[in-house]
C-alpha cells in the first residue's frame, strides 16, 4: 500500500489550483530523500506538464502582444505543436504583407483556410485599385502635359501682345499699374502711299505682305533689345528703354531703323510691290500701361509718342528722321545730316536730323 | 548514360524521360508512400553501408543537385526575390511537394527563414526527436544558389519528426 504524505498531495493540488486561477506555477519539489515510488513519478509528470504549460503561457502572451519571434521548445504536446504552426503561419502572413506593401501584388497565401480566401481577395482588390490609380495617374499626367502645352501657348500669345514684365504681373496678380519711364526712345513708321497701294490689292495679298514685312521688323526690333508696342494699320510703333531701362535705348532704336530700311531696300529689289516707309524717332518720358480688362492691350502714352509721330510725318520716304533730343544721344556714333528747323503741327519749329548709318570707326 | 562511372555529376533533366509517353495510363503522379518507400529504404541501406554522416552528406548533395536542376528547368528565370518566392511557392504546391512559406528574408545579408508544411519527406512520420529533411536542406540550398549565385548553408531547425508540425529551415549565404 502506497503511503503518501498529505502535504505533498496538497502541493500537487495547489499546482492545478493555480493553473485554473491563471497564476504562475512553480515546479513541485519533493525532499531529496523521498522514496522512488509512484508519487515521485506522478510529481515528475506534473512538473513536465507545468513546464510545458508555462512555455505555452509565455508564447501566448507574446502572441497576444503581436510578437512573433518567441522560441518554443520541442514538445510532444499537441497544443505546443499547433502553436508553432500558428506562429509559422502568422510569420508567413507578415512576410507576405510586407511584400504586398512593397507593391508586389502577385503574392498569394495557400492553404490557410479563411485566411487564404480573405488575404488573396484583399490582394486582388489592392492590385485592381492600384492599377486603377496608375491608370488615373497616367490620365492625369497626360492631362497635365496638355495643360502645360496649352499654358505655354497662352504664355507665348500673351508675350506677343504684352511686355514680359507686364505679362508676369498679370499672370501672378491679375493686374498691373501704369508706370512712367524717363529715358525711352520711340520708333514710329508709316508706309508711304499705303492707301493707294493697298486699294489695288486683294485683301489676302495685302495681309500677307504686311505680315511678312512686320514680322521682319519684329525680328530686327527684338534683336536690338527693343520692343514692338503695336501696329495700327500700316503704322508700326516700337520702343527701347522700357524693359529694364536699357542705357543704349536711343542707339538700339536707331540701329533697328537703319536695319529696317536696309531690309526694305533689299526686299524691294526683288519684288514687284515697292513698299517705302518713313521713320520718325524721338526720346523722352513715356507712360506705359494696360488698357482694357478683357482684351488686354499694352499701350504707351505721352508727348514723347506724339513727337515721334510728328518726326515720322516730317520724314521722307526711306529716311530716318531724328528729333534734336535723340540726335543729342546718338550724334557721336552715327552719320547724320542736319535738316534745320521745320514747322511741327502743334509744337512750332523743331530741329531735325536724318541718320543714314553708323559712323565707321577709324 | 545512367550507370557509367563518373567523377563529376552527369545528371541531365532529360534523364527523367518522357513520362507522358511512357505512362499513358498510369500518368505522371504516384502515391507519396511509394516515394517514401524508396527514400527510406535507400537511407536505410546507405546508413548501413556508409554510416549516418555519409548517408546525410549523400542526401544533402543529391538534394542540392536537384534544387539547382529544379531552378533551371522548372522555376527558370526570376526577376527578383519576390518573384522567386512566389514561383517556389507555386511550383512546389502545384507539384504537391509541400507548402512553402517564407517567414523572413534579409536580402542584404542573404539570410532567409523558410517553412515547408505537409512536406513530402516527413509530414505524418512518427515523432523521433530527429530532424530528417536533409534532402530538403540540399534542395533549398541548390535553388538559392542558382538564384543568387552564392553558396548557401541551409539548416533544418524544426521538423515534423522532432514534433514541430512544420519543417523550418534557416538559410544563409556562405561568405
Interface residues (C-beta under 8 A of the other chain):
Chain A: X74 X75 X76 X81 X82 X84 X85 X88 X89 X91 X92 X94 X95 X96 X99 X102 X104 X106 X107 X108 X110 X111
Chain B: X82 X83 X85 X86 X89 X90 X93 X99 X101 X102 X103 X104 X105 X113 X115 X117 X118 X127 X129 X158 X162 X163 X164 X165 X166 X168
